[in-house]
Amino acid sequence: MKKILMALCFVALQYAANGCPVCERNKANALLALTHGAGPDSQWDYVIVIVAIVIAIFTLFYSVKWLIKPNEKNQDHIKLFILNEQ
């Protein structure tokens, strides 16, 4: 049963990874099987996507960094006011 389920998952992934024939014919080689629909209209589309990826990575990095080590050492910080209240 496990082997059949794994085989079905692989078949489904292979089917999902391939786009429809019209999309595969119209896309640029760099985006083949990654998106559905028309490919990029100009080079500015690549620039916009790259800038969006950089912003997302920058945001993710600082979100995790400040979640792990917030560096709130100020004695009048609101967190300490709430935690030290008795």
DSSP file with accessible surface (Angstrom, degrees, kcal/mol):
  #  RESIDUE AA STRUCTURE BP1 BP2  ACC     N-H-->O    O-->H-N    N-H-->O    O-->H-N    TCO  KAPPA ALPHA  PHI   PSI    X-CA   Y-CA   Z-CA
    1    1 A M     >        0   0  182      0, 0.0     4,-2.2     0, 0.0     5,-0.2   0.000 360.0 360.0 360.0 -40.0    0.0    0.0    0.0
    2    2 A K  H  >  +     0   0  178      1,-0.2     4,-2.5     2,-0.2     5,-0.2   0.898 360.0  50.2 -64.1 -39.8    2.8    2.3    0.9
    3    3 A K  H  > S+     0   0  184      2,-0.2     4,-2.4     1,-0.2    -1,-0.2   0.892 110.2  49.8 -66.7 -38.8    4.5    1.7   -2.5
    4    4 A I  H  > S+     0   0  107      2,-0.2     4,-2.5     1,-0.2    -1,-0.2   0.927 111.4  48.9 -65.9 -42.3    1.3    2.4   -4.4
    5    5 A L  H  X S+     0   0  102     -4,-2.2     4,-2.2     1,-0.2    -2,-0.2   0.919 112.1  48.4 -64.1 -42.2    0.8    5.7   -2.5
    6    6 A M  H  X S+     0   0  101     -4,-2.5     4,-2.4     2,-0.2    -1,-0.2   0.906 110.9  51.1 -64.6 -40.3    4.4    6.8   -3.1
    7    7 A A  H  X S+     0   0   51     -4,-2.4     4,-2.4     1,-0.2    -2,-0.2   0.915 109.9  49.6 -63.8 -41.9    4.0    6.0   -6.8
    8    8 A L  H  X S+     0   0  108     -4,-2.5     4,-2.5     1,-0.2    -1,-0.2   0.892 109.7  51.9 -63.6 -38.6    0.8    8.0   -7.1
    9    9 A C  H  X S+     0   0   63     -4,-2.2     4,-2.5     2,-0.2    -2,-0.2   0.922 110.6  47.6 -63.4 -43.8    2.5   10.9   -5.3
   10   10 A F  H  X S+     0   0  130     -4,-2.4     4,-2.4     2,-0.2    -2,-0.2   0.898 112.2  49.3 -65.7 -38.8    5.4   10.8   -7.8
   11   11 A V  H  X S+     0   0   98     -4,-2.4     4,-2.4     2,-0.2    -2,-0.2   0.924 112.0  48.9 -65.2 -42.3    3.0   10.6  -10.8
   12   12 A A  H  X S+     0   0   59     -4,-2.5     4,-2.5     1,-0.2    -2,-0.2   0.907 111.6  49.3 -64.9 -40.2    1.0   13.6   -9.4
   13   13 A L  H  X S+     0   0  115     -4,-2.5     4,-2.0     2,-0.2    -1,-0.2   0.907 111.0  49.5 -65.3 -41.1    4.2   15.6   -8.9
   14   14 A Q  H  X S+     0   0  116     -4,-2.4     4,-1.0     2,-0.2    -2,-0.2   0.913 112.5  47.6 -63.9 -41.0    5.4   14.9  -12.4
   15   15 A Y  H  < S+     0   0  195     -4,-2.4     3,-0.4     1,-0.2    -2,-0.2   0.909 113.0  48.3 -66.5 -40.2    2.0   15.9  -13.8
   16   16 A A  H  < S+     0   0   80     -4,-2.5    -1,-0.2     1,-0.2    -2,-0.2   0.818 106.8  57.4 -70.0 -30.6    2.0   19.1  -11.7
   17   17 A A  H  < S+     0   0   48     -4,-2.0     2,-0.5    -5,-0.2    -1,-0.2   0.770  95.8  74.6 -73.1 -24.9    5.5   20.0  -12.8
   18   18 A N  S  < S-     0   0   82     -4,-1.0     2,-0.1    -3,-0.4    14,-0.0  -0.766  75.8-144.9 -92.4 131.4    4.6   19.9  -16.5
   19   19 A G        -     0   0   23     -2,-0.5    17,-0.1     1,-0.2    -2,-0.1  -0.263  34.5 -78.8 -82.5 175.6    2.7   22.8  -17.8
   20   20 A C     >  -     0   0   50      1,-0.1     4,-2.4    -2,-0.1     5,-0.2  -0.348  47.0-107.3 -70.5 159.1    0.0   22.6  -20.5
   21   21 A P  H  > S+     0   0  104      0, 0.0     4,-1.8     0, 0.0     5,-0.1   0.865 118.4  52.4 -59.7 -36.2    1.4   22.4  -24.1
   22   22 A V  H  > S+     0   0   76      2,-0.2     4,-1.8     1,-0.2     5,-0.1   0.929 111.1  46.8 -66.7 -43.1    0.4   26.0  -25.0
   23   23 A C  H  > S+     0   0   11      1,-0.2     4,-1.3     2,-0.2    -1,-0.2   0.906 110.9  51.8 -65.5 -40.6    2.2   27.4  -21.9
   24   24 A E  H  < S+     0   0   77     -4,-2.4    -1,-0.2     1,-0.2    -2,-0.2   0.872 110.4  49.4 -64.8 -33.4    5.3   25.3  -22.6
   25   25 A R  H  < S+     0   0  173     -4,-1.8    -1,-0.2    -5,-0.2    -2,-0.2   0.867 115.5  42.5 -72.4 -34.1    5.4   26.6  -26.2
   26   26 A N  H  < S+     0   0   98     -4,-1.8    13,-0.4    -5,-0.1    -1,-0.2   0.571  96.1  95.2 -92.4 -10.5    5.0   30.3  -25.2
   27   27 A K  S  < S-     0   0   15     -4,-1.3     2,-0.1    -3,-0.1     5,-0.1  -0.456  76.7-109.9 -85.8 157.8    7.3   30.5  -22.2
   28   28 A A    >   -     0   0   35     -2,-0.1     3,-0.9     1,-0.1     4,-0.3  -0.450  33.4-114.4 -75.0 154.1   10.9   31.6  -21.9
   29   29 A N  G >  S+     0   0  147      1,-0.2     3,-0.8     2,-0.2    -1,-0.1   0.821 112.7  61.4 -62.1 -30.9   13.3   28.7  -21.2
   30   30 A A  G 3  S+     0   0   74      1,-0.2    -1,-0.2     4,-0.0    -3,-0.0   0.804 111.6  37.2 -67.5 -28.6   14.2   30.2  -17.8
   31   31 A L  G X> S+     0   0   44     -3,-0.9     3,-2.3     3,-0.0     4,-0.9   0.271  80.2 145.2-108.3  12.4   10.7   29.8  -16.5
   32   32 A L  T <4 S-     0   0   80     -3,-0.8    -8,-0.1    -4,-0.3    -3,-0.1  -0.269  79.7  -3.2 -58.6 124.9    9.7   26.6  -18.2
   33   33 A A  T 34 S+     0   0   41      2,-0.3    -1,-0.3   -13,-0.1     3,-0.1   0.575 113.6  92.5  69.9  11.9    7.4   24.6  -15.9
   34   34 A L  T <4 S+     0   0  131     -3,-2.3     2,-0.3     1,-0.2    -2,-0.2   0.726  88.8  24.0-101.0 -28.0    7.6   27.1  -13.1
   35   35 A T     <  -     0   0   65     -4,-0.9     2,-0.4     2,-0.1    -2,-0.3  -0.878  69.1-129.2-133.1 166.0    4.6   29.3  -13.9
   36   36 A H  S    S+     0   0  149     -2,-0.3     2,-0.2    -3,-0.1   -17,-0.0  -0.950  70.6  20.6-116.9 136.8    1.3   29.0  -15.7
   37   37 A G  S    S-     0   0   28     -2,-0.4    -2,-0.1   -10,-0.0   -11,-0.1  -0.675 105.2  -5.3 108.6-163.4    0.3   31.5  -18.3
   38   38 A A        -     0   0   86     -2,-0.2   -11,-0.1     1,-0.1     3,-0.1  -0.297  68.1-125.4 -68.6 148.4    2.2   34.0  -20.4
   39   39 A G        -     0   0   17    -13,-0.4    -1,-0.1     1,-0.2   -12,-0.1  -0.084  52.3 -51.4 -78.7-173.3    5.9   34.4  -19.8
   40   40 A P        -     0   0   37      0, 0.0    -1,-0.2     0, 0.0     3,-0.1  -0.339  41.0-150.4 -64.9 142.9    7.6   37.7  -19.1
   41   41 A D  S    S-     0   0  147      1,-0.1     2,-0.3    -3,-0.1    -2,-0.0   0.779  73.7  -5.7 -83.9 -30.8    6.9   40.6  -21.5
   42   42 A S  S >> S-     0   0   54      1,-0.0     3,-0.9     0, 0.0     4,-0.6  -0.906  79.9 -88.9-150.7-179.9   10.2   42.3  -21.1
   43   43 A Q  H 3> S+     0   0  144     -2,-0.3     4,-1.6     1,-0.2     3,-0.4   0.744 116.6  70.7 -68.9 -23.0   13.5   42.3  -19.1
   44   44 A W  H 3> S+     0   0  181      1,-0.2     4,-2.6     2,-0.2    -1,-0.2   0.811  88.3  63.3 -65.7 -27.1   11.9   44.5  -16.5
   45   45 A D  H <> S+     0   0   52     -3,-0.9     4,-2.1     1,-0.2    -1,-0.2   0.912 103.1  48.0 -63.0 -40.4    9.7   41.6  -15.4
   46   46 A Y  H  X S+     0   0   65     -4,-0.6     4,-2.5    -3,-0.4    -1,-0.2   0.904 110.8  51.4 -64.9 -41.1   12.8   39.7  -14.3
   47   47 A V  H  X S+     0   0   68     -4,-1.6     4,-2.6     2,-0.2     5,-0.2   0.928 109.5  49.8 -62.6 -43.2   14.1   42.8  -12.5
   48   48 A I  H  X S+     0   0  108     -4,-2.6     4,-2.3     1,-0.2    -1,-0.2   0.926 112.3  47.2 -62.6 -43.6   10.8   43.2  -10.6
   49   49 A V  H  X S+     0   0   83     -4,-2.1     4,-2.4     2,-0.2    -1,-0.2   0.924 112.3  49.5 -65.9 -42.5   10.8   39.5   -9.6
   50   50 A I  H  X S+     0   0  103     -4,-2.5     4,-2.5     2,-0.2    -2,-0.2   0.926 111.2  49.1 -63.9 -42.5   14.4   39.6   -8.4
   51   51 A V  H  X S+     0   0   76     -4,-2.6     4,-2.5     1,-0.2    -1,-0.2   0.924 110.9  50.7 -63.4 -40.5   13.8   42.8   -6.4
   52   52 A A  H  X S+     0   0   56     -4,-2.3     4,-2.3    -5,-0.2    -2,-0.2   0.909 110.5  49.3 -64.4 -39.5   10.7   41.2   -4.8
   53   53 A I  H  X S+     0   0   91     -4,-2.4     4,-2.6     2,-0.2     5,-0.2   0.922 110.5  50.1 -65.7 -42.0   12.8   38.1   -3.9
   54   54 A V  H  X S+     0   0   86     -4,-2.5     4,-2.7     2,-0.2    -2,-0.2   0.925 111.4  48.6 -62.8 -43.6   15.6   40.2   -2.4
   55   55 A I  H  X S+     0   0  100     -4,-2.5     4,-2.6     1,-0.2    -1,-0.2   0.923 112.0  49.4 -62.9 -41.5   13.0   42.1   -0.2
   56   56 A A  H  X S+     0   0   59     -4,-2.3     4,-2.6     2,-0.2    -2,-0.2   0.918 112.8  46.4 -65.7 -41.7   11.4   38.8    0.9
   57   57 A I  H  X S+     0   0  108     -4,-2.6     4,-2.7     2,-0.2    -2,-0.2   0.924 112.9  50.1 -66.4 -42.5   14.8   37.3    1.9
   58   58 A F  H  X S+     0   0  125     -4,-2.7     4,-2.3    -5,-0.2     5,-0.2   0.938 113.1  46.6 -59.8 -45.6   15.8   40.5    3.7
   59   59 A T  H  X S+     0   0   74     -4,-2.6     4,-2.2    -5,-0.2    -2,-0.2   0.917 112.8  48.9 -65.0 -43.7   12.5   40.6    5.6
   60   60 A L  H  X S+     0   0  114     -4,-2.6     4,-2.4    -5,-0.2     5,-0.3   0.928 110.5  51.6 -62.7 -43.9   12.7   36.9    6.5
   61   61 A F  H  X S+     0   0  117     -4,-2.7     4,-2.6     1,-0.2    -2,-0.2   0.949 114.3  41.3 -58.9 -51.4   16.3   37.2    7.7
   62   62 A Y  H  X S+     0   0   69     -4,-2.3     4,-2.5     2,-0.2     5,-0.2   0.837 111.9  56.3 -71.6 -28.8   15.6   40.2   10.0
   63   63 A S  H  X S+     0   0   67     -4,-2.2     4,-1.3    -5,-0.2    -1,-0.2   0.950 113.4  40.0 -64.7 -46.0   12.4   38.7   11.3
   64   64 A V  H  X S+     0   0   68     -4,-2.4     4,-2.4    -5,-0.2     5,-0.3   0.921 115.3  52.7 -69.0 -41.6   14.1   35.5   12.4
   65   65 A K  H  X S+     0   0   90     -4,-2.6     4,-2.6    -5,-0.3    -2,-0.2   0.937 113.8  41.3 -60.5 -48.2   17.1   37.4   13.7
   66   66 A W  H  < S+     0   0  147     -4,-2.5    -1,-0.2     1,-0.2    -2,-0.2   0.720 112.6  55.5 -77.1 -18.9   15.1   39.7   15.9
   67   67 A L  H  < S+     0   0  147     -4,-1.3    -1,-0.2    -5,-0.2    -2,-0.2   0.902 114.6  39.1 -74.4 -40.0   12.8   36.9   17.0
   68   68 A I  H  < S+     0   0  131     -4,-2.4    -2,-0.2     1,-0.3    -3,-0.2   0.927 136.4  13.8 -75.6 -46.2   15.8   34.9   18.2
   69   69 A K     <  +     0   0  131     -4,-2.6    -1,-0.3    -5,-0.3    -2,-0.1  -0.776  64.2 173.2-135.6  89.8   17.8   37.8   19.7
   70   70 A P        -     0   0   59      0, 0.0     3,-0.1     0, 0.0    -1,-0.1   0.707  30.3-144.2 -75.3 -18.6   15.8   41.0   20.1
   71   71 A N        +     0   0   91      1,-0.2     2,-1.0     2,-0.1     3,-0.2   0.912  37.4 159.6  56.3  47.9   18.5   42.9   22.0
   72   72 A E        +     0   0   71      1,-0.2    -1,-0.2     3,-0.0     5,-0.1  -0.750   8.7 144.5-100.8  89.5   16.1   44.8   24.3
   73   73 A K        +     0   0  154     -2,-1.0     2,-0.2    -3,-0.1    -1,-0.2   0.445  26.3 120.9-106.4  -1.8   18.3   45.9   27.1
   74   74 A N    >   -     0   0  100     -3,-0.2     3,-1.5     1,-0.1     6,-0.2  -0.449  59.8-141.6 -67.0 130.0   16.7   49.2   27.9
   75   75 A Q  T 3  S+     0   0  158      1,-0.3    -1,-0.1    -2,-0.2    -3,-0.0   0.748  98.4  51.3 -69.7 -22.8   15.5   49.3   31.5
   76   76 A D  T 3  S+     0   0  126      4,-0.1    -1,-0.3     5,-0.0     2,-0.1   0.167  78.9 134.1-101.6  23.2   12.3   51.3   30.7
   77   77 A H    <>  -     0   0   54     -3,-1.5     4,-1.7     1,-0.1     3,-0.4  -0.407  65.2-123.0 -70.0 145.0   11.2   49.0   27.8
   78   78 A I  H  > S+     0   0  108      1,-0.2     4,-2.1     2,-0.2     5,-0.2   0.843 109.2  60.7 -61.6 -32.1    7.5   48.0   27.9
   79   79 A K  H  > S+     0   0   78      1,-0.2     4,-2.6     2,-0.2    -1,-0.2   0.933 106.3  45.3 -61.5 -45.0    8.4   44.3   28.1
   80   80 A L  H  > S+     0   0   35     -3,-0.4     4,-2.3    -6,-0.2    -1,-0.2   0.846 108.8  57.0 -69.8 -31.5   10.3   44.7   31.3
   81   81 A F  H  X S+     0   0  131     -4,-1.7     4,-0.6     2,-0.2    -1,-0.2   0.927 112.5  41.1 -63.2 -42.3    7.5   46.8   32.8
   82   82 A I  H  < S+     0   0  110     -4,-2.1     3,-0.5     1,-0.2    -2,-0.2   0.921 117.4  46.9 -73.2 -42.3    5.0   44.1   32.2
   83   83 A L  H  < S+     0   0  120     -4,-2.6    -2,-0.2     1,-0.2    -1,-0.2   0.838 114.6  45.9 -70.5 -33.0    7.3   41.2   33.3
   84   84 A N  H  < S+     0   0  105     -4,-2.3    -1,-0.2    -5,-0.2     2,-0.2   0.523  83.4 113.6 -89.9  -4.8    8.5   42.9   36.5
   85   85 A E     <        0   0  129     -4,-0.6    -3,-0.0    -3,-0.5    -4,-0.0  -0.472 360.0 360.0 -69.8 133.3    5.1   44.1   37.7
   86   86 A Q              0   0  226     -2,-0.2    -1,-0.1     0, 0.0    -2,-0.1  -0.765 360.0 360.0-123.1 360.0    4.1   42.3   40.9
